[in-house]
Amino acid sequence: MRPDRLPTWTADFFTGLAVYAVTAVPVGVGLAAATTPGFLAHDGPPPDLLTACAQYDGTYFRDIVRHGYQLDPDRQSTVAFFPGYPLAAGCVAAVTGLGPEAALLLTANAAFILALGLLAAYLRVRFPDQPAAFRRAALLALGFWPAGVVFRMAYSESLFLALLALLLLGLARRWPAVILAAVAGAATGVRAAGVAAAAAVLAHVLFDPARGSVRRRLGVAAALAPLTCWGLLGYMTFQAVRFGDPLAFARAQDQWRVFFPDPPGPLPKLARLAAAEPLWDVYVPGSPRHWRMFDPHRSALLGTAFWNPALFLGAAVAVAFAWRRGWANGPEAVLGFGLLAVPYLTRADEMSMASHARFAAVVVPVYVVLGRLVAARPAVGWAGFGVLGAVLAVWTAGYCAGRPMF
């Protein structure tokens, strides 16, 4: 790194660290509420700190770190979870001697800090004409985003976000295509939606006239395509060897469903998705998808069941708005829309949009739009951050107390 650039990159890192610290306050409040005896109503004693931060999917990642992968076709199996995050946490555990839960939390929080620093650098490079207030506002919007509570818990979203931030920075700085492809490939080993990163790299190559003729670009894209998915291909190879099925992770997902369609099958599912049924049917009283069916609190504020479709759709609108205004270029728009399309096409019908608010939390153009809006209207924006922080504290408390949240 050139010495004259060191202060700038250092400033990006410390900006990310400061945003992490500030936005950790409501998370800490929620965590304290969930783990303090008598503060929240518990069926039993409140969970300890590590247990509170490794609920739901965190328990599967813990089991992977502790015991490796398992597959049982008749019940939920850890093979449904991609290996990038538990592998990183396992390395942390081996180096530090920490237990699985502590290693998972350390990995997630370190990755989130790294993601914030990389995004600070990306915003500076990608939008050089924008003031520092815009960058701070965009990062604070990400840090206070209520569904982003998972960035600080034993979930894979923070590592995934860090790789997406690295990819966006590389796209903005026009790194060599092979490096971009390698980063995208790493993302495909963390979450299935990482294929959106692969699509963004291929779009970057295909639609860049500076790379030569159309034929040459097609050839480069074809050569890079396997590298853009190396993480996914590696995991499929592991499953083929270990379980005799390279698609075991996809078949295992069938054990996670809250909607049982009539009639079943791929064509009726495609029809329901095309009609956006999972989005609007969540709000139809009496529907088997209605959000109150999956929220024991029966409160829109205390869980994500009500907000999953709204926040997911809002993210799609934000990506479209950013693209139209020139705040997201072609590859960035492909990445944003792809990060939404993959979970929608694969899981929205079976899950009735469950977890889609957290799936949308990694869509970076959302925070670019929010950063622009807040920078233009600071008073309104800071009031909005106060509201987001309060909801983040409530959702953190619910998650850490073991209440159904995602």
ZIDATA-V618131 format. One record per residue. N is the residue number from 1. RES is the residue in one letter. PHI is phi in whole degrees, 0 to 359 (NA if undefined). OMEGA is omega in whole degrees, 0 to 359 (999 if undefined). NEAR is the number of other C-alpha atoms within 12 Angstrom. Layout:
BEGIN
N;RES;PHI;OMEGA;NEAR  N;RES;PHI;OMEGA;NEAR
END
This chain:
BEGIN
1;M;NA;180;9  2;R;294;184;8  3;P;301;183;9  4;D;289;179;9  5;R;264;184;12  6;L;304;179;12  7;P;299;181;15  8;T;293;180;21  9;W;293;176;24  10;T;296;178;20  11;A;297;177;20  12;D;299;181;31  13;F;296;182;27  14;F;289;172;24  15;T;297;178;35  16;G;298;180;39  17;L;295;179;30  18;A;294;178;23  19;V;296;177;31  20;Y;301;183;37  21;A;295;182;23  22;V;295;184;24  23;T;281;175;38  24;A;284;183;34  25;V;299;179;24  26;P;295;176;33  27;V;295;178;40  28;G;297;178;31  29;V;297;179;25  30;G;296;179;33  31;L;295;178;38  32;A;296;179;29  33;A;296;183;30  34;A;286;186;36  35;T;253;180;31  36;T;267;179;23  37;P;302;177;18  38;G;82;182;16  39;F;282;175;17  40;L;241;177;24  41;A;286;179;19  42;H;241;173;20  43;D;291;178;12  44;G;215;177;14  45;P;296;180;17  46;P;294;180;27  47;P;290;172;30  48;D;284;188;22  49;L;301;183;26  50;L;293;178;29  51;T;296;181;29  52;A;299;184;37  53;C;268;180;43  54;A;228;179;38  55;Q;273;172;34  56;Y;54;182;27  57;D;302;179;35  58;G;301;179;38  59;T;291;178;30  60;Y;290;177;32  61;F;297;177;43  62;R;299;181;38  63;D;294;178;28  64;I;294;179;31  65;V;298;186;34  66;R;279;189;25  67;H;237;186;17  68;G;84;184;22  69;Y;274;174;29  70;Q;222;180;26  71;L;224;174;27  72;D;226;185;19  73;P;296;184;21  74;D;259;178;13  75;R;208;181;17  76;Q;297;187;26  77;S;235;183;29  78;T;291;180;36  79;V;298;178;38  80;A;290;184;34  81;F;257;185;42  82;F;291;194;45  83;P;272;188;39  84;G;304;183;37  85;Y;289;179;44  86;P;295;177;45  87;L;293;177;32  88;A;297;179;31  89;A;295;177;39  90;G;297;176;32  91;C;294;177;22  92;V;298;179;25  93;A;297;181;24  94;A;293;183;19  95;V;283;187;12  96;T;265;185;16  97;G;81;179;14  98;L;288;173;21  99;G;287;184;23  100;P;303;182;37  101;E;297;181;37  102;A;296;179;33  103;A;293;178;37  104;L;297;180;50  105;L;292;179;42  106;L;298;179;35  107;T;296;181;39  108;A;296;183;39  109;N;289;176;37  110;A;297;179;31  111;A;293;179;39  112;F;291;176;44  113;I;299;178;37  114;L;298;180;35  115;A;298;179;44  116;L;296;178;47  117;G;295;178;37  118;L;294;178;39  119;L;292;175;49  120;A;301;178;47  121;A;293;179;37  122;Y;300;181;37  123;L;296;179;44  124;R;293;182;31  125;V;286;185;25  126;R;285;183;28  127;F;234;185;27  128;P;294;181;15  129;D;274;183;13  130;Q;267;181;21  131;P;287;178;19  132;A;299;179;24  133;A;299;178;28  134;F;296;181;30  135;R;296;179;39  136;R;298;182;42  137;A;296;180;41  138;A;297;180;40  139;L;291;177;50  140;L;294;176;40  141;A;300;177;43  142;L;295;183;47  143;G;293;181;48  144;F;269;185;43  145;W;300;187;44  146;P;303;179;46  147;A;292;177;44  148;G;283;174;47  149;V;305;182;50  150;V;291;178;47  151;F;296;181;46  152;R;251;180;48  153;M;250;183;44  154;A;281;179;44  155;Y;233;184;45  156;S;273;186;50  157;E;300;184;47  158;S;291;176;42  159;L;295;177;45  160;F;299;179;46  161;L;297;179;49  162;A;298;178;40  163;L;292;176;41  164;L;296;179;49  165;A;296;177;41  166;L;297;178;37  167;L;296;180;45  168;L;298;177;44  169;L;297;178;31  170;G;296;176;34  171;L;296;181;37  172;A;294;181;29  173;R;265;177;20  174;R;57;174;24  175;W;296;176;20  176;P;304;185;20  177;A;300;181;32  178;V;293;177;27  179;I;290;178;23  180;L;299;180;40  181;A;296;180;44  182;A;294;178;33  183;V;295;178;39  184;A;300;178;46  185;G;298;176;41  186;A;298;179;42  187;A;297;179;46  188;T;290;176;42  189;G;270;181;40  190;V;256;178;40  191;R;215;180;40  192;A;300;180;43  193;A;294;176;43  194;G;299;177;49  195;V;297;175;41  196;A;294;176;38  197;A;294;176;54  198;A;299;179;47  199;A;297;180;41  200;A;295;179;42  201;V;294;180;50  202;L;295;176;39  203;A;295;178;33  204;H;300;180;38  205;V;286;187;38  206;L;291;187;28  207;F;255;178;25  208;D;254;183;24  209;P;297;180;15  210;A;293;181;13  211;R;271;175;20  212;G;105;184;15  213;S;292;178;15  214;V;300;180;16  215;R;297;179;15  216;R;295;180;18  217;R;295;177;25  218;L;297;179;22  219;G;295;179;17  220;V;296;180;29  221;A;298;179;30  222;A;296;180;22  223;A;291;183;18  224;L;276;188;31  225;A;307;179;33  226;P;298;180;26  227;L;293;180;33  228;T;293;181;39  229;C;236;187;37  230;W;298;179;28  231;G;295;178;35  232;L;295;180;37  233;L;297;178;28  234;G;296;180;25  235;Y;293;178;35  236;M;296;178;28  237;T;296;178;20  238;F;301;181;23  239;Q;294;178;29  240;A;297;181;17  241;V;286;186;14  242;R;281;187;18  243;F;242;180;21  244;G;74;182;14  245;D;211;181;20  246;P;292;180;22  247;L;250;181;26  248;A;302;181;32  249;F;298;180;36  250;A;286;179;28  251;R;293;180;25  252;A;294;181;27  253;Q;297;182;29  254;D;295;178;25  255;Q;282;175;25  256;W;252;177;29  257;R;206;177;23  258;V;239;181;26  259;F;234;181;30  260;F;245;190;19  261;P;288;174;23  262;D;222;8;14  263;P;275;174;13  264;P;281;175;15  265;G;111;185;14  266;P;290;183;16  267;L;292;175;13  268;P;300;178;18  269;K;297;179;27  270;L;298;179;23  271;A;295;179;18  272;R;294;179;26  273;L;294;180;26  274;A;296;178;18  275;A;276;181;14  276;A;59;181;21  277;E;303;180;30  278;P;299;181;40  279;L;284;187;34  280;W;269;184;28  281;D;290;176;27  282;V;298;184;34  283;Y;257;180;25  284;V;268;180;17  285;P;303;180;13  286;G;87;179;12  287;S;288;175;18  288;P;294;177;24  289;R;265;189;33  290;H;305;188;31  291;W;300;180;39  292;R;291;179;28  293;M;292;186;24  294;F;244;182;31  295;D;236;183;26  296;P;296;180;18  297;H;282;184;19  298;R;54;180;18  299;S;230;181;19  300;A;296;184;23  301;L;281;192;25  302;L;274;179;30  303;G;204;183;35  304;T;266;185;43  305;A;303;179;41  306;F;290;190;37  307;W;269;184;38  308;N;307;181;40  309;P;294;184;38  310;A;295;181;28  311;L;290;177;32  312;F;294;179;39  313;L;295;178;29  314;G;300;178;27  315;A;295;178;37  316;A;296;178;34  317;V;297;180;23  318;A;296;178;32  319;V;296;179;38  320;A;298;179;28  321;F;296;180;25  322;A;297;180;31  323;W;295;182;25  324;R;295;181;16  325;R;276;181;17  326;G;83;178;18  327;W;274;174;29  328;A;223;178;33  329;N;276;184;28  330;G;303;180;32  331;P;299;178;34  332;E;293;177;41  333;A;291;176;38  334;V;301;178;35  335;L;297;182;43  336;G;298;180;44  337;F;294;180;41  338;G;294;178;34  339;L;298;177;44  340;L;270;185;45  341;A;291;184;31  342;V;299;179;26  343;P;292;180;32  344;Y;295;184;38  345;L;289;185;28  346;T;263;190;28  347;R;228;186;32  348;A;298;183;38  349;D;290;183;42  350;E;295;186;35  351;M;260;181;35  352;S;50;177;45  353;M;72;177;45  354;A;303;179;41  355;S;74;185;40  356;H;287;174;44  357;A;293;179;40  358;R;285;174;38  359;F;299;181;46  360;A;283;184;46  361;A;294;181;37  362;V;266;183;50  363;V;278;190;52  364;V;298;180;51  365;P;304;176;49  366;V;302;184;41  367;Y;282;172;40  368;V;296;179;43  369;V;296;180;37  370;L;296;178;39  371;G;298;177;39  372;R;296;182;32  373;L;295;181;25  374;V;292;180;29  375;A;297;180;27  376;A;280;181;18  377;R;225;187;17  378;P;301;184;19  379;A;297;179;14  380;V;296;182;17  381;G;296;181;27  382;W;292;174;25  383;A;296;177;15  384;G;297;177;24  385;F;297;177;31  386;G;297;178;24  387;V;294;180;20  388;L;299;179;29  389;G;297;179;33  390;A;296;179;27  391;V;293;177;30  392;L;301;178;41  393;A;296;180;36  394;V;295;181;37  395;W;292;175;42  396;T;297;179;47  397;A;299;179;40  398;G;297;180;41  399;Y;298;185;41  400;C;291;176;43  401;A;277;178;39  402;G;84;177;34  403;R;273;180;30  404;P;301;185;27  405;M;233;189;41  406;F;236;999;38
END
